[in-house]
């Protein structure tokens, strides 16, 4: 076994219901704090690697819509 094979986080095996709920609440708050702190970087990364799909041209109707069919 190498040092990198060890788990990063060791979770307690037995927690009371209240302690489990408190731990999960803490982790949610920690995640929210990290997202707020790194918001700009996270958005930049998301836009770089998962850009929004381009919107269809307003003059081009999708193939499955009948242009003579009223909208309502």
DOTORLO-761103 format. One record per residue: x, y, z of N, C-alpha, C, O, CB in turn; residue number from 1; chain. Coordinates in Angstrom, 3 decimals. Each point is the difference from the previous one (the first is absolute). Glycine has a CB too. Example, Ala and Ser with C-alpha at 12.3 -4.5 7.8 and 13.67 -1.06 7.14 Angstrom:
// DOTORLO-761103
13.190	-5.690	7.800	-0.890	1.190	0.000	0.900	1.200	0.000	1.036	-0.019	0.665	-2.928	-1.154	0.581	1	A;
1.542	2.223	-1.966	0.820	1.190	0.060	-0.770	1.090	0.730	0.509	1.108	0.169	0.675	-1.736	-2.314	2	A;
//
This chain:
// DOTORLO-761103
0.840	-1.178	0.000	-0.840	1.178	0.000	0.883	1.239	0.000	0.962	0.102	0.761	-2.800	-1.342	0.452	1	A;
1.488	2.172	-2.081	0.734	1.257	-0.111	-0.731	1.086	0.788	-1.200	-0.121	0.247	2.097	-0.550	-2.524	2	A;
-0.187	1.733	2.674	-0.671	1.080	0.743	-1.192	0.592	-0.749	-0.985	0.388	0.628	3.169	0.122	0.430	3	A;
-2.114	-0.433	-2.381	-1.105	0.565	-0.779	-1.195	-0.945	-0.087	-1.068	0.418	-0.449	2.740	0.872	-0.860	4	A;
-1.529	-2.543	1.720	-1.108	-0.950	-0.016	-0.940	0.187	1.185	-1.104	-0.546	0.007	2.578	-1.054	-1.200	5	A;
-1.054	2.355	2.178	-0.829	0.211	1.180	-1.142	0.960	-0.325	0.166	0.890	-0.835	1.822	-1.308	2.329	6	A;
-3.137	0.255	-0.851	-1.117	0.921	-0.271	0.346	1.413	0.440	0.728	0.202	0.972	-2.355	-2.089	-0.699	7	A;
1.101	2.852	-0.994	0.240	1.404	0.332	-0.775	0.384	1.253	0.487	0.765	0.832	-0.108	-0.234	-3.260	8	A;
-1.578	-1.064	2.553	-0.864	0.324	1.128	-0.398	-1.290	0.693	-0.435	-0.954	-0.644	-0.421	3.038	-0.508	9	A;
1.003	-2.106	2.431	-0.449	-1.150	0.789	-1.279	0.401	0.713	0.014	0.849	0.892	2.365	-1.719	-0.579	10	A;
-3.483	0.256	-0.710	-1.291	0.317	0.604	-0.266	-0.926	1.169	0.321	-1.187	-0.060	-1.186	2.008	-2.145	11	A;
0.286	-0.294	3.260	-0.346	-0.872	1.126	-1.066	-1.004	-0.438	-0.900	0.332	-0.771	1.463	1.508	2.425	12	A;
-0.451	-3.044	-1.163	-0.912	-1.065	-0.401	-1.357	0.111	0.687	-1.028	-0.294	-0.611	3.002	-1.165	0.226	13	A;
-1.989	1.869	1.617	-1.251	0.061	0.759	-0.235	1.437	0.448	0.762	0.544	0.799	-0.490	-2.946	-0.020	14	A;
-1.334	3.009	-1.299	-0.393	1.338	0.424	-1.461	-0.043	0.420	-0.794	-0.780	-0.526	2.484	1.871	-1.030	15	A;
-2.024	-0.244	2.504	-1.416	0.134	0.343	-0.700	0.695	-1.167	0.651	0.590	-0.862	-0.148	-0.481	3.374	16	A;
-1.820	-0.184	-2.531	-0.758	0.663	-1.058	0.291	1.497	-0.021	0.165	0.594	-1.066	-1.959	-2.335	1.273	17	A;
1.855	2.342	0.973	0.257	1.434	0.098	1.406	0.347	-0.491	0.190	1.001	-0.691	-1.781	-0.875	2.625	18	A;
2.567	-0.950	-1.577	1.381	0.250	-0.429	0.132	-0.164	-1.517	0.718	0.765	-0.644	0.125	-1.558	2.889	19	A;
-1.527	-0.195	-2.816	0.036	-0.196	-1.456	-0.613	1.209	-0.702	0.537	0.484	-0.996	-0.678	-2.992	1.295	20	A;
-0.986	2.992	0.225	-0.650	1.170	-0.596	0.898	1.229	0.118	0.099	0.788	-0.941	-2.358	-1.750	1.500	21	A;
2.911	1.129	0.585	0.902	1.139	0.197	1.188	-0.076	-0.951	0.423	1.017	-0.550	-1.118	-0.889	2.956	22	A;
1.230	-1.319	-2.599	1.136	-0.174	-0.917	-0.401	0.357	-1.422	0.730	0.711	-0.691	0.199	-2.515	2.165	23	A;
-2.077	1.321	-1.914	-0.468	0.302	-1.360	-0.269	1.497	-0.150	0.344	0.584	-1.028	-1.355	-2.892	0.849	24	A;
0.398	2.940	1.189	-0.233	1.449	-0.055	1.318	0.755	-0.117	0.116	0.940	-0.787	-2.204	-1.222	2.152	25	A;
3.079	-0.132	-0.581	1.315	0.634	-0.064	0.605	-0.138	-1.395	0.552	0.960	-0.538	-0.218	-1.435	2.981	26	A;
-0.436	-0.717	-3.026	0.573	-0.214	-1.326	-0.709	0.826	-1.071	0.637	0.488	-0.933	0.010	-2.789	1.644	27	A;
-1.969	2.457	-0.579	-0.735	0.868	-0.929	0.472	1.443	0.135	0.230	0.674	-1.005	-2.224	-2.207	1.127	28	A;
2.139	2.012	1.113	0.470	1.367	0.222	1.414	0.192	-0.530	0.311	1.041	-0.580	-1.776	-0.889	2.597	29	A;
2.320	-1.147	-1.822	1.368	0.074	-0.511	-0.006	0.065	-1.525	0.732	0.791	-0.595	0.100	-2.066	2.602	30	A;
-1.658	0.441	-2.638	-0.098	0.003	-1.464	-0.486	1.350	-0.506	0.541	0.529	-0.971	-0.998	-2.994	0.996	31	A;
-0.563	3.029	0.625	-0.503	1.316	-0.397	1.067	1.075	0.147	0.121	0.879	-0.853	-2.411	-1.586	1.535	32	A;
3.061	0.642	0.394	1.070	0.980	0.203	1.062	-0.130	-1.092	0.497	1.007	-0.505	-0.918	-1.056	2.990	33	A;
0.766	-1.171	-2.845	0.983	-0.214	-1.065	-0.527	0.503	-1.343	0.738	0.613	-0.772	0.153	-2.606	2.015	34	A;
-2.169	1.733	-1.519	-0.590	0.467	-1.255	-0.024	1.530	-0.061	0.279	0.581	-1.049	-1.681	-2.669	0.949	35	A;
1.070	2.742	1.220	0.003	1.467	0.021	1.420	0.533	-0.200	0.211	0.950	-0.754	-2.220	-0.956	2.288	36	A;
2.974	-0.605	-0.859	1.382	0.477	-0.068	0.583	-0.154	-1.401	0.704	0.889	-0.481	-0.421	-1.487	2.887	37	A;
-0.572	-0.525	-3.061	0.580	-0.297	-1.304	-0.998	0.191	-1.136	0.189	-0.554	-1.083	1.338	-1.052	2.201	38	A;
-2.592	2.384	-0.889	-1.074	0.158	-0.977	0.518	0.407	-1.377	-0.362	-0.618	-1.001	-1.151	1.236	2.870	39	A;
2.336	0.391	-1.931	0.517	0.472	-1.287	0.761	-1.080	-0.744	-0.182	-0.186	-1.203	0.319	2.464	2.154	40	A;
0.703	-2.978	-0.239	0.788	-1.058	-0.634	-0.887	-1.159	-0.451	0.215	-0.570	-1.070	1.749	1.220	2.483	41	A;
-2.961	-0.998	-0.597	-0.896	-1.087	-0.366	-0.807	0.356	-1.241	-0.180	-0.838	-0.884	0.052	0.148	3.285	42	A;
-0.361	1.935	-2.473	-0.745	0.424	-1.182	0.887	0.029	-1.234	-0.416	-0.433	-1.075	-1.089	1.777	2.536	43	A;
2.724	-0.840	-1.315	0.927	0.039	-1.133	0.284	-1.408	-0.506	0.023	-0.237	-1.208	1.006	2.343	2.110	44	A;
-0.813	-3.033	0.013	0.256	-1.394	-0.373	-1.214	-0.599	-0.713	0.144	-0.677	-1.018	1.422	0.437	2.980	45	A;
-2.763	0.493	-1.420	-1.213	-0.555	-0.596	-0.203	0.536	-1.412	-0.366	-0.754	-0.901	-0.652	0.539	3.182	46	A;
1.252	1.500	-2.480	-0.187	0.585	-1.332	1.066	-0.463	-0.972	-0.253	-0.111	-1.200	-0.805	2.090	2.254	47	A;
2.237	-2.245	-0.547	1.088	-0.432	-0.873	-0.215	-1.438	-0.473	0.235	-0.307	-1.169	1.326	1.868	2.369	48	A;
-1.995	-2.424	-0.321	-0.074	-1.425	-0.326	-1.414	-0.500	-0.274	-0.162	-1.123	-0.479	2.167	0.828	1.868	49	A;
-3.036	1.094	-1.099	-1.373	-0.416	-0.248	-0.796	1.222	-0.440	-0.897	0.451	0.713	1.061	-2.333	0.995	50	A;
0.167	2.427	-2.898	-0.691	1.215	-0.436	-1.474	-0.281	-0.260	-0.400	-1.133	-0.267	2.533	1.986	-0.738	51	A;
-2.926	0.206	1.091	-1.422	-0.132	-0.281	-0.189	-0.373	-1.470	0.732	0.494	-0.858	-1.302	1.194	2.669	52	A;
-0.398	-2.549	-2.111	-0.237	-0.318	-1.404	-0.501	1.243	-0.725	-0.688	0.833	0.589	0.175	-3.239	-0.005	53	A;
0.855	2.526	-1.848	-0.435	1.165	-0.753	-1.502	-0.087	-0.224	-0.556	-1.073	-0.233	2.814	1.267	-0.891	54	A;
-2.883	0.949	1.199	-1.443	0.064	-0.189	-0.318	-0.096	-1.487	0.781	0.467	-0.829	-1.043	0.932	2.919	55	A;
-0.886	-2.005	-2.443	-0.344	-0.086	-1.416	-0.295	1.379	-0.564	-0.434	0.901	0.718	-0.473	-3.206	-0.362	56	A;
1.145	2.454	-1.633	-0.261	1.247	-0.693	-1.498	0.283	0.072	-0.806	-0.914	-0.174	2.800	0.570	-1.377	57	A;
-2.376	1.581	1.801	-1.418	0.317	0.153	-0.797	-0.217	-1.279	-1.223	-0.127	0.050	1.862	1.770	1.680	58	A;
0.039	-1.688	-2.877	-0.688	-0.207	-1.274	-0.046	-1.467	-0.393	-0.602	-0.348	-1.015	1.324	2.615	0.313	59	A;
-0.104	-3.119	1.478	0.041	-1.420	-0.310	-0.921	-0.743	0.952	0.215	-0.008	1.212	2.149	0.204	-2.075	60	A;
-3.392	-0.821	0.302	-0.925	-0.781	0.831	0.561	-1.402	0.170	0.584	-0.548	-0.935	-2.577	1.902	0.133	61	A;
1.826	-1.942	1.974	0.423	-1.392	0.176	-0.756	-0.914	-0.970	-1.112	0.324	-0.418	1.636	0.133	2.849	62	A;
0.061	-1.570	-2.781	-0.575	-0.914	-0.983	-1.322	-0.600	0.459	-0.835	-0.325	-0.844	3.132	-0.181	0.081	63	A;
-2.520	0.346	2.055	-1.180	-0.695	0.486	-1.176	0.932	0.300	-0.984	-0.444	0.593	2.511	-1.259	0.337	64	A;
-1.457	2.993	-1.323	-1.084	0.936	0.250	-0.585	0.452	-1.331	0.722	0.426	-0.901	0.356	0.334	3.060	65	A;
-2.405	-0.859	-2.266	-0.702	0.440	-1.190	-0.153	1.516	0.067	-0.639	0.496	0.927	-0.594	-2.715	-1.125	66	A;
1.798	2.980	-0.752	-0.081	1.457	0.077	-1.434	0.528	-0.145	-0.282	1.125	0.410	2.593	-1.039	-1.335	67	A;
-3.221	-0.886	0.345	-1.391	0.433	-0.160	-0.855	-0.346	1.218	-1.163	0.400	0.058	1.415	-0.689	-2.522	68	A;
0.286	-0.434	3.425	-0.738	-0.393	1.190	-0.008	1.185	0.975	1.065	0.511	0.349	-0.428	-2.973	-0.664	69	A;
-1.837	2.912	0.765	-0.023	1.145	0.932	0.645	-0.400	1.334	-0.036	-1.171	0.378	-2.077	2.069	-1.479	70	A;
2.705	0.075	1.816	0.734	-0.315	1.220	-0.897	-0.452	1.149	0.488	-0.646	0.927	1.200	2.291	-1.646	71	A;
-2.994	-1.324	0.689	-0.877	-0.375	1.103	-1.188	-0.766	-0.496	-0.851	-0.401	0.794	1.582	2.385	0.463	72	A;
//
